[in-house]
């Protein structure tokens, strides 16, 4: 793929490069005589288009990249109970165990990439929805179900990684009870017009243990048990919530990074 207008080769290319270096000028990159992109802002291969910001990836799979906000690491300081009180869930050595009442982040979000690691209880108790049940609520309203779905049949739109009450996962990627699992979630918040009418629904992509289980799928509305709630303008922004469902589910290594539009810095 060509990225410059320099067409010389061999000794000529060396001479041109030397001349550019001597002049102190940066070599021209890209083109300005190509067709415009459909958005009308940039030429094809436009060298003046903003360069993407450099972000250092995490050192290992699942590790937070340099521009991420750590929501759960050494402590739970980024969280609170839904009434604003301090978190009462027990935590030890960077692992948070679900307790009584839901918790939520102090910060609110719109469009983001979210990484969550969890483990359902190693000792299997109960079945169906009574086994390793919790949930990750995006904006506090759109649930990605947490459940022990390893050889544990339940209604499909309520199993692990389901868009709760709306879509089952494309496949069941669950690990055995007690093993650490990961959700990588890419979420776009709903958009509303000036009149408060829904313009675009919330959309989510979910990767469960490295396997795509939802691919840019729209929520029909905020999730709930036995119903689908309607969209309202308050659905456009909110915290991340973790659910208490009476089962001791463990969480660790939760981080989030905002997703911006192309060419935004």
NORNOR-V835240 format. One record per residue. N is the residue number from 1. RES is the residue in three letters. OMEGA is omega in whole degrees, 0 to 359 (none if undefined). BURIAL is # if it has 16 or more other ideal C-beta (glycine too) atoms within 10 Angstrom, else .. Layout:
N,RES,OMEGA,BURIAL
N,RES,OMEGA,BURIAL
This chain:
1,UNK,183,.
2,UNK,181,.
3,UNK,179,.
4,UNK,178,.
5,UNK,181,.
6,UNK,183,.
7,UNK,179,.
8,UNK,179,.
9,UNK,177,.
10,UNK,183,.
11,UNK,180,.
12,UNK,180,.
13,UNK,179,.
14,UNK,179,.
15,UNK,179,.
16,UNK,180,.
17,UNK,179,.
18,UNK,179,.
19,UNK,178,.
20,UNK,181,.
21,UNK,181,.
22,UNK,182,.
23,UNK,182,.
24,UNK,181,.
25,UNK,175,.
26,UNK,178,.
27,UNK,180,.
28,UNK,177,.
29,UNK,176,.
30,UNK,187,#
31,UNK,174,#
32,UNK,180,.
33,UNK,180,.
34,UNK,179,.
35,UNK,177,.
36,UNK,172,.
37,UNK,181,.
38,UNK,180,.
39,UNK,176,.
40,UNK,183,.
41,UNK,189,.
42,UNK,170,#
43,UNK,169,#
44,UNK,183,.
45,UNK,182,#
46,UNK,181,#
47,UNK,180,#
48,UNK,177,.
49,UNK,183,.
50,UNK,177,.
51,UNK,176,.
52,UNK,179,.
53,UNK,176,.
54,UNK,175,.
55,UNK,179,.
56,UNK,179,.
57,UNK,173,.
58,UNK,185,.
59,UNK,180,.
60,UNK,179,.
61,UNK,180,.
62,UNK,179,.
63,UNK,184,.
64,UNK,173,#
65,UNK,188,.
66,UNK,184,.
67,UNK,181,.
68,UNK,170,#
69,UNK,180,.
70,UNK,178,.
71,UNK,177,#
72,UNK,178,#
73,UNK,179,.
74,UNK,181,.
75,UNK,181,.
76,UNK,184,#
77,UNK,180,.
78,UNK,187,#
79,UNK,174,#
80,UNK,170,#
81,UNK,183,#
82,UNK,176,.
83,UNK,179,.
84,UNK,180,.
85,UNK,179,.
86,UNK,181,.
87,UNK,179,#
88,UNK,177,.
89,UNK,180,#
90,UNK,179,.
91,UNK,179,#
92,UNK,176,.
93,UNK,176,.
94,UNK,180,.
95,UNK,181,.
96,UNK,179,#
97,UNK,181,.
98,UNK,180,#
99,UNK,183,.
100,UNK,178,.
101,UNK,178,.
102,UNK,173,#
103,UNK,181,#
104,UNK,176,#
105,UNK,176,#
106,UNK,179,.
107,UNK,176,.
108,UNK,188,.
109,UNK,175,#
110,UNK,181,#
111,UNK,186,.
112,UNK,167,#
113,UNK,185,#
114,UNK,176,#
115,UNK,180,#
116,UNK,173,#
117,UNK,183,#
118,UNK,175,#
119,UNK,174,#
120,UNK,185,#
121,UNK,178,#
122,UNK,177,.
123,UNK,186,.
124,UNK,175,#
125,UNK,178,.
126,UNK,177,.
127,UNK,181,.
128,UNK,182,.
129,UNK,180,#
130,UNK,186,.
131,UNK,177,#
132,UNK,186,#
133,UNK,171,#
134,UNK,179,#
135,UNK,173,#
136,UNK,184,#
137,UNK,181,#
138,UNK,188,#
139,UNK,181,#
140,UNK,190,#
141,UNK,185,#
142,UNK,189,#
143,UNK,162,#
144,UNK,189,#
145,UNK,169,#
146,UNK,182,#
147,UNK,169,#
148,UNK,181,#
149,UNK,177,#
150,UNK,184,#
151,UNK,182,.
152,UNK,182,#
153,UNK,174,.
154,UNK,177,#
155,UNK,191,.
156,UNK,181,.
157,UNK,175,.
158,UNK,180,#
159,UNK,182,#
160,UNK,178,#
161,UNK,176,#
162,UNK,165,#
163,UNK,200,#
164,UNK,177,#
165,UNK,183,#
166,UNK,181,#
167,UNK,169,#
168,UNK,175,#
169,UNK,178,#
170,UNK,175,.
171,UNK,176,.
172,UNK,183,#
173,UNK,186,#
174,UNK,171,#
175,UNK,179,#
176,UNK,179,.
177,UNK,178,#
178,UNK,179,.
179,UNK,178,.
180,UNK,179,.
181,UNK,182,#
182,UNK,167,#
183,UNK,168,#
184,UNK,192,#
185,UNK,174,#
186,UNK,190,#
187,UNK,173,#
188,UNK,183,#
189,UNK,176,#
190,UNK,178,#
191,UNK,180,.
192,UNK,177,#
193,UNK,184,.
194,UNK,181,.
195,UNK,180,.
196,UNK,179,.
197,UNK,181,.
198,UNK,177,#
199,UNK,178,.
200,UNK,180,.
201,UNK,173,#
202,UNK,181,#
203,UNK,182,#
204,UNK,166,#
205,UNK,181,#
206,UNK,175,#
207,UNK,183,#
208,UNK,181,#
209,UNK,177,#
210,UNK,183,.
211,UNK,179,.
212,UNK,179,.
213,UNK,170,#
214,UNK,185,#
215,UNK,179,.
216,UNK,183,.
217,UNK,181,#
218,UNK,170,#
219,UNK,176,#
220,UNK,180,#
221,UNK,175,#
222,UNK,187,#
223,UNK,177,#
224,UNK,179,.
225,UNK,175,.
226,UNK,180,.
227,UNK,169,.
228,UNK,182,.
229,UNK,179,.
230,UNK,173,.
231,UNK,172,#
232,UNK,182,.
233,UNK,178,.
234,UNK,179,.
235,UNK,190,#
236,UNK,184,#
237,UNK,178,.
238,UNK,181,#
239,UNK,166,#
240,UNK,179,#
241,UNK,172,#
242,UNK,190,#
243,UNK,167,#
244,UNK,177,#
245,UNK,176,#
246,UNK,178,.
247,UNK,182,#
248,UNK,179,#
249,UNK,181,#
250,UNK,179,#
251,UNK,175,#
252,UNK,171,#
253,UNK,176,#
254,UNK,177,#
255,UNK,184,#
256,UNK,174,#
257,UNK,181,#
258,UNK,174,.
259,UNK,179,.
260,UNK,178,.
261,UNK,176,.
262,UNK,177,.
263,UNK,174,.
264,UNK,180,.
265,UNK,none,.
